[in-house]
């Protein structure tokens, strides 16, 4: 629940007023690789400026606050929310990742295997 709350909260913060966010839940494999166990994938997409490509790898590190793709500073925070989301996901043998959407915005996805603890 905490992970979903953080991801939705971030999507709202990074979207302009009046924009929507998309939430999808599906059966799937981590990073769509068939070799990973089947599980649940929850994706939250915003329609904000996106994440600079060079910052996608470290966005889940503690105290990380990156610039937005348009060069503006991210909304205020401590840089802990996404790091905590990663800890929670990995604590349940899952994972979390971020991608830029081809049109606009970012997509954060979290995967929990069906056999999670």
N, C-alpha and C positions, 0 to 999 in steps of 0.2 A: 504494500500500500504506500509506504514511504517513497519508494522509487517512482511509482506512477505519479504521486503528488508532486515530487520534485520536477519530473520531466514536463508535466502539464504546466506547472508554475513557470518554468523557464520558457516554454513555448509562448505562453501569454506575455511574459516580459519582453520577448524578442519580436513580437508581432505588433503591428500598428493597431490602434483602436479600430474596431469594426471588422478586422480580419478574423478568419476562422482558423482553427487548428483541426487537424485530422488525427483520429485515433483508430488504429486497426489492431485486431487481435486475430491471430491465425495459428494453425498447426504448422510447424516448420522445423527446420534444422538450423543450428547456429551458422550464421553467415551463408545460409542456403547450401551448405555442403552436405551431401547425402551421407558422408561418413560419420557425421555427428548424430547423437541420439535425437529422435523425434521429441519435440517439446512445444512449448507455447512461445510465440514471438509477439511482443506488443510493440507497436511503432507509433510514435507521436511526431507529427510533422507540423512545423510552423511555416509561415509565409513571410518571415523576416529576411534580413540581409544575408543570412548564411554564415558559415565559418570559414576563415581563410584556410586553404588546403594545407599549408605548412603547420597549422595548429590542430588539425584533426587528431594527430597521434598523441598529443599531450593534454587534450582537453579534460581528461578524467584524472589528471594529477592533482594532488592536494595544492591548494592556494593558487591555482591557475585561473587567470582571467585573461582571455585573449581579446584582441580587437575583433570587431565584426568584419565580415567580408567587405563591407563598404568603407572600412577604415575607422569607423566610429568606435568609441569605447563601449564595452558591454555595460548593461545596467549594473548598478552597484550590488555588491555582495562580497563574500569572503573567499570565494573560490573553493568551497567545501562540498556543495550539493552534489555535483557530478562525481566527485571522488567517493562520497558516501554511497551513491547509487552503485558504483562499480564494486565497492566492498560488499554491499548487500547481495548483488547479483552473483558474485563469485563465491560468496558464502553459501549459496544454494546451488553450487556447481553450474551456474549460468554465466552469462557475460552480457556486456552492453557495448554498443558502438554508435558512432555518429557518422552521417554522410550528408553531403550537400545534395539537395534535390536539383535535378537538371534545370527546372524552370526557375525556381526561387525558393529560398528558405533551407532549413535543415531538417533532417529526419534522425531521431534518436530511437534506437531499437534495443529492446532487452529480450534476452532469451533465457527461459527456464526449462531444463529438461523435465520430461514427465516423471522421471525417477528422482526428482530433487529431494534433498533432506529438509 
